[in-house]
Amino acid sequence: KDEAYDRELKEIVASFAPSIVGISVMTPSYPRAVEICDLIKSYDGGIVTVLGGHHVSAVGMEVLEQSPDTDFAVMGEGEITMHELIQALESGTSDYSEINGLAWRENGKIRVNGARELIEDINTLPLPARDLVDMDRYRLHSYIDFGKKSATMITTRGCPFKCAFCSSWLTMGSRYRFRSVESIMQEIKELVDSGVDHIVFEDDTMASKRDRIMAICDALIAMPNRPTWYCLTRVDTMDYELAGKFKEAGCKMVNFGIESGSPEILKLIGKKISLDRAVEAISACRKAGLRTQCSFIVGFPIDTEKTMAMTYDIAKKINPTIAIFFPLTPYPCTRMFNEFLDKSLLPHSVDEWLSYIMTDNKSGISLISDYTGEEIKAIANKFNRKFFLRPLHMLDMLKTVHSPTDFIRLSRGAIYLLMGYFKELFGR
C-alpha cells in the first residue's frame, strides 16, 4: 500500500471536490481500484464512484458485490453510458434501468441492465479534452525516446481475432471500426501544437487496413513538425515496404505479439500467425531501421519444458530490440479462463483477485498441473534475463546510447533484472 499516494489522493479530492470519480480497470489493477474507491468514500461519502474497463466488462456484477464503495459499474464502451449516467445523476432520479451497459444498486440489490451497443461511427466521438489535464506530467519513460512529452491515441477499435488469452474484445468488440484519416490528423495536430512530441498508438492492430495506414503515414510525412510514434500491429501486416513507410513517417518502434514458439500452441490460442512470417516481419523492420518489441507468454495449458524452450528459442532467432516474456494470467471471459481454469481457483473476493494476479509479491495461477504459478513466473523472469543480458544483445543496445540519460536507463534495466535474479536465488 502506497501511503504517500493515498495522502496525495486525499489532497486532490479535497481541493478538486469532484462529484463523480471514474476509474478504468484492468484485472491487475482491480484490487487497487477498489482501494481507491474505499479511500474516496472515506473522504466524502457523497462522491459517486464508477468503475469501468476490461475487468468490469467481464464481471461487472461481481465488482459491485465485492466492492461496497463502488456505486456503478460500466460495461463495454463507456462514453455513451457515462454520459447518460451523468445526466441521470444530475436529474436526481434513482432509476437507472434504462441505461444500457450499467450495473447498479436498487434497494440493496444489484441490477445489471442490457448490453451497450457498440458505437458504429467512432468519428462522432469528440477528441479528448486534454486541455483539462496537465500534459507536462506525461513523459515517456521507456526505451523509445526517454523524457519526451507523450500522449496516447486510438485510431481503430475492435479486434476480430479473439485470441484465447486476450480480453480486449470485451469493451471494443470483435470487428474493426476505423477513424478517418482526417480525424486522426486533426488530433495529432492538436497534440503537436500543445507540445507533445511522441505519440503511443494503442490500437490492437495499427496496420489492419493497408491503404488506410499508408494514408496516415503519408499525412505524417507531410507534417513539418511531425511527432515520433510507437504502435502495435500483427506480423502478418508488416513487410519491408510498410516498415520503410513507418520509418519515414516518424515511427520509432513497433510492438508485435508472437506469444509462443510452438505452432501447436499458436493454433490452440487462435493466434493465426506463422513463425516464419514473424521472422520476416521483424527482419523487415530491422532492415528499415525500426526498433521492435515482441511479447511472449509462458504457461499455456499445454506448455511443457520443451515448448517453453521453443518460445525462448524463437525470440533469439527473431532477435527483436526488446523481448518481454510474461507468465500467463487467465483473464475473465477469455477462453483460457472459461475453458482451462480449474473452477476451484476462481476468485470470489478482492483479496482472492490480489492473490490470483502475478506480481512481484504474488505467485498467481498456473494452468499446468506440473508447474506452480511461482515456477511459471520464474521461467518468464529467467527468459527475460537471458535475452537481455546476452553479450551481443547488450552491445547492440549500447550502440543506441546517445546521452547519459540513455546509459542510465539501460543500466537501470540491467540492474532490475539482476536484482530479480538474486531475489530468486536467495529466496527473497
N, C-alpha and C positions, 0 to 999 in steps of 0.2 A: 504494500500500500504506500502510495506516494503522498506523504503528509504535506510537503511543500506545494504539490499540485492542488491538493484539496484546499489549502489555505488560499491559493490564488483563485481557485474556482469560487470560493465563498466571497472573495473581494469583488470578483467580476459580477456575480449575481447581485451583490449589494449595490454596486454602482450602476449597473445596467438596468436592474429591476425588470426582467423580462416577464411577459405574460405567459409565454409558451417556450419550452425548450425542446428541440427536436434533435435526436441523435441517430445517425446512421450506423447500423450494427452488422459486422461480420461475426461469424461464430467465435473466432478467437477473442474478439473484443466484447462479447456479450456480458461476461461477469463484471467487467469494469463499467460497462454502460449501466448496468443495474445499480452498481455502487454510486455512480454519479446521480442517478435518479433519487436514490436514498438521501444523498447529501443535499440535493436541491430541495427536496421536500422538508428536510430538517431545518433548512434556512428559511423557507417560506412555503408552507403547505398549500398556498393558493396558486402556485405556479403549475401550469399544466405541463405534464411530461409526455413526450411522444417518442416511441422507438420505431425505426423502420430499417430497410435494408435486406440483404440476402437472408440472414438468420431469421429475422422476424417474418419474412415472406414464407419461410418454410414452416415455422412453428409459432405463429402469432398467438394462438390461444394459450399455448404453454407459457409464453413470455408473460402474459398478464397473470396467469396462475402463479408463476414463480416470483413475480416482482410486483408486490402490492403498491409500490410507489410509482409504477408506470401506469399512466391513465389511459393511453391509447396505443394501439399497435397498427402501423400502416403496412399493408402487404401489397407487393407488386410495385409498379411505378408510382411514385409518391406525389408528383406535382399536383394533379387534379384532386386527389384525395385530401392532401393537406389544405389546399385552397378551400374546398368545401367544408372541411373540419373547422377551419378558422372562421368562415362565415357563420357556421352553426354556433360556435362558441360566442361570437360577437352578438348573435341574435338572442342569446340567453336560453335557448332550448336545451332540454335534457334528452331529446330523442335524436339519436344519430343513425337510425336504422336505414335511412335512405342513402347513406354514404358508402358506396362500394369500395372494397379494399380496406375496410376498417374493422378492427376488433375493439370492443369497448365494454364497459360495465353498466348494467342496468339493475338497480335494486340488489346489488351484491352478486349478480350472476353475469358471467362473461358471454357476450354475444359476438358472433362473427358474421359480418354482412357478406353479400355476394361479391364475387371477384371483380376487380377493377379491369376494365378493358384496356388493352394497350393503346397508347397514343399513336394513331395511324400516321399523322404527318408531324414529325418531330421538329420540322422547321417552324411550326406555330409556337413553339416554346420560346419565351423571351430569353435573351442572353443573361448569364448570371450577373447579379448586381454586385460586382466586385468593388464598386466604389464604397460599399458599406464595410469593407474589410481592409485591414492594414496589410497590403500585399508585400510590403517590405519584409514582413516576417517569414515569407515563404521563400526560402533559399534552398538551392539544390545541395543535398548532402550525399552525393553519390559519386561514382567513378566517372560519370559523363563530363560534367563541367561544374566542378565544385564551387559553391558560393554564388552561382548565378541566380538572379531573381527569376523565379519559375512559377508556372501555373499549369493546371491540368485542363484538358479539354476532351470532349467526346464528340466524334463526328458520325458515329453509327450506334445503333442499339440492336441488340439481339445476336444470337448465335445459333445456327441450325444443327450444330454437331452434337450437343448434349453429351459430352464426354462423361464417363461413368463417375468421375471424381469431382466434377465441376458443378457449381450451383448458380452460375451467373444467369442462366435462362429463367430462374425463378422470378427475378424482377424485370429483366429486359426482354424476355420472350425468346422463342426459338426460330425466329426468322429475322433477316436483316431489315432494318429501316434506316434510310440514309438522309443525312442533312445535305442540302445543296452546297455546291462549291462556293456560291456567293455568301451564304450564311456563315460558312466556316471561315472564309477570308475576312468577313466583317468582324468576327470575334477575334481573329488573330491580330488584325489591325488595331482593335481597341486595346488588346493586351500589350502590343509593342508600344503604342502611344502612351501607355501608363508606365512604361519602363521595364516590362517583362522581356527577358532576352532568352528564355528557354521554355519550351512547352513540352509537357508529357501528355501524349495522346493515349487515353485509357481504353480505346476501342479494343474489343476482344480480337478482332482481325482487321487491322487498318487497311490492308490491301485486298479486301474481299472482292472488290469490283475494279477491274484493271483500268478501264478508261477513266473512271472517277478519280482514282488515286494519282493517275498520270496528270489529270487536270489540276488537282490540288498542288502537285509538285511544280507544274508549270507556273501556277499563280504565285507560289512561294519564290521561285527563281526570279520572277519579275519584280519582287519586292526589293527596294534598295536597302532596307534595313531589316531583312528577314531574321527571325529568331533561329536558334538551333533547336533541335527537337529529338524526341525519342518515341518509339512506338512498339506495339506488339503486333505480330501477324503470324500466319501459318507458313510452314516451309514450302507448301505446295503453291503459294502465291508468289514466291521470290525467285528471280533469276538475275542474271548479270545486268540486263537492260534496266530493270526496275531498281536494282541496287545502285547503279550509276546515277539514275534519276534522283533517288533518295539523297545520295551524297551531294549532288549539285544543288538540291533544294534545302540543304542545311541539316539533314539528319545526322546525328552523332552515333546512335546505337539502335539496333533492332533486337527485340526480345522474341525468342521462339520457344514454344513448349514442345519438347521432344518426349519427355516423360519416361520412356523406358528403352533399353537396348534389346528387348525381347520382342520379336514380331508377334509372338503368341499373346503377350500382354497388351501390346498395342491393339490387337484385334479385340481382346476382352473388354478394353475400356472404350472402344469405339473411336479411337483417335483418327483413323482414316488417313494416315500418312505412311510413307515408306522411309526406311532408314537411309536408303540410297539418295532419296530426294532431300533428306535432311543434310547429308554431306554436301550435296550440290548447292543448296541454299546458303549454307554458312560459307562455303568456298567462294560463291559469287559475291557475298558481302565483303569478305576479306579482300578479294581482288579489286573491288570498287573503293576500298578504303574505309569501310564501315566497321565499327566495333559491333560485336554480337554478344548477347547474353542468352544462355539456354537453361531452361529449368528441367529438372529430372525428379522423379518420385520413386522412392523405395518403400516396399511394404504392401504392394498389391496382393490380393488374396492368393494368387498362385505364384508369387515371387518365391524364389529359392536362393540359396547362396550363389548358384550358377547364374541365374537371371539377373540378380543384383550386380554381380561382377560384370555381366554383359552391359548393364546400364553405365557403369563406370567406364568400361572399355569404349563404348560408342562416344562418350563425352571426350575421351582422349583422342579418338580418331577425328571427330568433328573439330575439336580444339577451338571452341569459341573464346572470345576475350574473357568472358566470365561464365562459369558453370555453377549453378546452385542446385544442390541436392536436398530435397525435402522428404521428411518422413510422412507417409500418407496419413491424413486425417479424414475419416469418412464424414463429410458434412451432411446435415439433414436434407432429406429429399433427393439426394444423389443416389445412383444405383449402388455405389459402394455402401451407403448407409442402409438402403432399403433391402438389398438382396444378400449382403455378405456379413453385416454386423450381427453378432450374437445379441439377441434381443435382451438378454440379461444384463448387457452392458449399457443399455440406453440410459442417458442421464435424465433424472427426474427432478433436479433442483439446480440452482445456480452453482452451488458448491460442487455438484457432480459434473457440471459442464466445465468447471475450472480444472478438475482432475482429468477430464476427457481430452482436453486440448493439450497438444505437445508444446511445452515451453521450456525455458532453461531449467525450471524447477519442477516440472511435471513430466511424467513418463508417457502419458497419453495412452491410446488404444492401439492394439495390433489386431489385424485381421488374419494373421498367420499363426497357426497353433504352435509352430516350432520356435516362434520368436515372441518376446515380450515387447511392449511399447518402448521400454527403455533400450532394448537391444536394437530395434529398428532406428531409433533416434541416434544411437551411437554409430550405426553403419552410415547414416546420412552425414553425420559430422566427420567421420573418417574420410569419406569420399570428398567432402568439401576441402579438408586439409590437404589430402593427397593431390588434388587437382591444382589448388592454388600454390602450394609450396614446391611444385616441380621446378628444378633449377632453370630449365629453358623457358618455362612459362613466366617465372619471376623476372627473368632477363627481358622478355618481351614486354612485361608490364613496366619495367623500369625505363624502357625506351619511350614510354608515353609521359614520363615525368618532365614537366616544363617549368616547375616552380617549386619552392619549398613547401607550399600547401599540398601540391600533388604528392610529394615524397612523404609528408606526414600522414596523408590519407592512406596511402598504400601501407605504410608501416603500421598504422593502427589496425588495418585489416589483418595483416600477418600476425600481430600480437594477439588479436582477438582469437584467431584460430589456434594459436599455440596455447593460449590460456585455457581454451576449451579442452585441448588435448591433455594438459596437465591435470585439470579438474577430473577428467575421466580416469586418468592414470592413477590418481591418488584417492579416487572415490569421493570427491568433494563436489 
